[in-house]
């Protein structure tokens, strides 16, 4: 089976013929179903980054190419090899304040993500699209609020209603 973002289901019959030889990268092996999922996306096949196919492949800070498999108002889902996946929250996407994830990304798009960490129980990755410097800037902005205590009296200016 081909990665469905490689060829839309409606166009697959025009692009591929039974018996045709194709080459690509194996995304997942399902021996119980006697099935191999593969991709022919050039950016995945030729990627210089390491493959994320299991939690043992993951280390904080590593980069890898993945496929956008879902988009929500608060972020995107990215899937790597062997169904390893994670959600990238809106603050980690590097979008302008006027952009939404729906405006900036599409399902099937290849992105270069950096691993922040992993949840072993859920097998989900914590990811970012930000560079290390951008991530540090986001953390510094959020730390400015860290000195406040619940119930503390403050003064501010209304910026938006």
N, C-alpha and C positions, 0 to 999 in steps of 0.2 A: 504494500500500500504506500502511496506517495503522501508526503506531507500535504494536506489539503490547501495550504496557503501557496504551494508551488503551482498548482493549477486548480482553478475553481472547478467544482464538481461538474458543472454544465459544460465547461470547456475541455475537461480531461479526455473525453472521447475523441476530440479533434486533435489533441496534442499527442496522445499516446495510443499505440495499437497493441493488441495482444501479440505476444512474441517479440516485441521490440526490446532491444537491449538498451538499458539505461545505466548510468553510474551516478553515485551520490554518496552520502554519508548515512550510516545506520543511526536512527534516532532512538529506537527501542526494539527489543527482541521479546516476543511473547511466545515462548516455546509451547505452552499449553494450548494456544490457538493456532500454532504453526504459522505465525505471522511475524513479519518484519516491517517496521515503519521506517521509511527513509525519506531524506530530503535531497533535493537537487539545487537548493538555493545556494548560489555561488558564494555569498558572503558567509554562510555556515560551513560549506565544504572546504573553502580556502582560508578559514579563519586562522590567524596566527595565535589566538588565545587558547588556553587550555579548555578542554571539554569538561563541563559539569554534568556528570552522569550518576553521581551518588554523593551522599554526605561526606564520604571519605575523600572525595575530590576537592572539597571546599575548604578554603582558608580565607579569613577576613582580609580584605584588601585586594583579592584577586579579581581580574576582569575576565569576562567571557561574553560571547555573542549569544543572544537568546531571541526568541520570537514572541512578539506581543500576541497574547491569546485572549485577552479580554480588556475592556476599557470601562471604567466607572467614573463618576464625577470626582471621586476622591483618590484616583490613581489608576495604574495599569497592572495587569497580570503578565508576567513574563515566564515562559517555559523554556527549559533547556533540554538536553538529552535525557532519555529514560524518565520522562515526565517530572523531572525535578523542576520546581517552580516557586515563585514568590510574587508578592505584590510590592509595587513601588508606590509609596504614598505620594500625594501631590507635592508636598514640600521637597521631595527628593527627585523630582522630574526636571527641574531647571527651567520651568516655564515662566513666561512673563505674567504679570498679575492679570492681564487681560485675556490670557489663554486658558482653555480648559483642556484636560486630557483628551477629550473627544476631538478638539480642534487640532491637536498636535500629533496624535498617533492614530494608526489604523491597525486592525487585526491583521496579522501576517507580516507586519513590519519587523525588520531585524534591528535590534538595539544592542549597544555595548554597555553592559551593566557591571557594576562593581559590587562585590559581596560585602555586606556589613556584618553578617552573622547568619546563624542557622538555628532552627528549632528542631532538635532531634526527634521529639515526640511526634510532631506533625509533618516532619520532612519538608518544611517550608523554609525558604531562604528570605533573609532580610536584605534588600537590594537598594541601590541608588544609581541614578544616571549622572549624578554630580561628580565633578572632579574632586580631588582631595581638598583643594583650596575652596571651592564652592561649598563643600560640606562643612568645612571649618567656619566659613562665613555664616552659614545658616545656624550652626551651633552657637556662635558668638551672639547672634541676634536673639536667639531664644534664651540664652543665659542672662540677658539684660532683665528678663522678667523673673529670673530665679531668686532674686533677693526679696521678693514680696511674700508676705504671710497672709493667710486667709484671715479676713476680718480687719486687716490693716486699713487705716484711712488714707486715701490717696486723692490727688487732684489731677485732672487731665483735660484734654480738649476733644470735643466730639468731632470726628473726622468723617463719619458717614452715618446716615439714618436710613 
